[in-house]
């Protein structure tokens, strides 16, 4: 999957035929909790499935792991907040679930740099 396509997955899902309702529910949970500590354990507990099942279903549906999706959602949310110009990088890092500003910068540059 291209990075642009992954970004679109985080912003809006329009093809509900190829992605099952169970995965859509998990994706929505991730987007709603992007500012919180999310791990495979917390996501699999929400989904009421084992970590292995969660990972397999996510990869089958989206071609990526749940944690890769979490990172993409966080970085896309950070991008939205950066573009508003209303928040400092430290505030954005906290609002998007990054450990600190350095952690945000690492992923932000990797995602949005040429």
C-alpha positions as CSV (number, residue, x, y, z in Angstrom):
1,X,0.0,0.0,0.0
2,X,1.2,3.5,-0.7
3,X,1.5,6.0,2.1
4,X,-1.1,8.2,0.4
5,X,-3.6,5.3,0.5
6,X,-2.8,4.5,4.1
7,X,-3.5,8.2,4.9
8,X,-6.9,8.0,3.2
9,X,-7.8,4.9,5.3
10,X,-7.3,6.9,8.4
11,X,-9.4,9.9,7.2
12,X,-12.4,8.2,5.6
13,X,-13.4,4.7,4.8
14,X,-15.7,4.4,1.8
15,X,-15.3,0.8,0.7
16,X,-17.2,-1.1,3.4
17,X,-17.6,-4.1,1.1
18,X,-13.9,-5.1,1.2
19,X,-13.4,-4.2,4.9
20,X,-15.6,-6.0,7.3
21,X,-17.7,-4.3,9.9
22,X,-15.6,-5.8,12.7
23,X,-12.4,-4.2,11.3
24,X,-14.3,-0.9,10.7
25,X,-15.4,-0.9,14.3
26,X,-11.8,-1.4,15.5
27,X,-10.5,1.3,13.1
28,X,-13.1,3.7,14.5
29,X,-12.0,2.8,18.1
30,X,-8.4,3.6,17.2
31,X,-9.3,6.9,15.6
32,X,-11.4,7.9,18.7
33,X,-8.6,6.9,21.1
34,X,-5.6,8.1,19.1
35,X,-4.5,10.3,22.1
36,X,-4.5,7.4,24.5
37,X,-2.0,4.6,25.0
38,X,-2.9,2.0,22.5
39,X,-1.3,-1.4,22.3
40,X,-2.2,-4.7,20.6
41,X,-3.4,-5.9,24.0
42,X,-5.8,-2.9,24.5
43,X,-7.1,-3.1,20.9
44,X,-7.5,-6.9,21.0
45,X,-9.3,-6.6,24.4
46,X,-11.7,-4.0,22.8
47,X,-12.2,-6.3,19.8
48,X,-12.7,-9.4,22.0
49,X,-10.2,-11.4,20.0
50,X,-6.7,-12.7,20.5
51,X,-3.7,-10.6,19.4
52,X,-2.9,-13.2,16.7
53,X,-6.4,-13.0,15.3
54,X,-6.4,-9.2,15.4
55,X,-3.1,-9.0,13.6
56,X,-4.2,-11.6,11.0
57,X,-7.6,-9.9,10.3
58,X,-6.0,-6.5,10.1
59,X,-3.3,-7.6,7.7
60,X,-5.9,-9.5,5.6
61,X,-8.2,-6.4,5.4
62,X,-5.8,-3.5,5.3
63,X,-2.4,-5.0,4.5
64,X,-0.8,-3.6,7.7
65,X,-0.6,-4.4,11.4
66,X,-2.9,-2.7,13.9
67,X,0.0,-0.8,15.3
68,X,1.0,0.5,11.9
69,X,-2.6,1.8,11.5
70,X,-2.4,3.4,15.0
71,X,0.8,5.2,13.9
72,X,-0.7,6.4,10.6
73,X,-3.8,7.7,12.4
74,X,-1.7,9.5,15.0
75,X,0.6,11.1,12.3
76,X,-2.4,12.2,10.2
77,X,-4.1,13.7,13.2
78,X,-0.8,15.5,14.1
79,X,-0.7,16.9,10.5
80,X,-4.2,18.2,10.8
81,X,-3.3,20.0,14.1
82,X,0.0,21.4,12.7
83,X,-1.9,22.9,9.8
84,X,-4.3,24.7,12.1
85,X,-1.3,26.6,13.7
86,X,-3.1,26.6,17.0
87,X,-0.9,24.3,19.0
88,X,2.7,23.8,19.9
89,X,4.5,20.6,18.9
90,X,4.5,19.5,22.5
91,X,0.7,19.9,22.7
92,X,0.2,18.1,19.4
93,X,2.4,15.2,20.6
94,X,0.3,14.8,23.7
95,X,-3.0,15.2,21.8
96,X,-1.9,12.5,19.3
97,X,-0.6,9.9,21.7
98,X,3.1,10.4,21.1
99,X,5.5,9.9,24.0
100,X,7.2,13.3,23.4
101,X,8.0,15.9,20.8
102,X,11.0,14.0,19.5
103,X,8.9,10.9,19.0
104,X,6.4,13.0,17.0
105,X,9.1,14.6,15.0
106,X,10.6,11.3,14.1
107,X,7.4,9.9,12.6
108,X,6.3,13.2,11.2
109,X,9.5,13.7,9.2
110,X,9.5,10.1,8.0
111,X,5.9,10.4,6.8
112,X,5.8,13.9,5.3
113,X,9.4,14.6,4.2
114,X,10.5,14.1,0.6
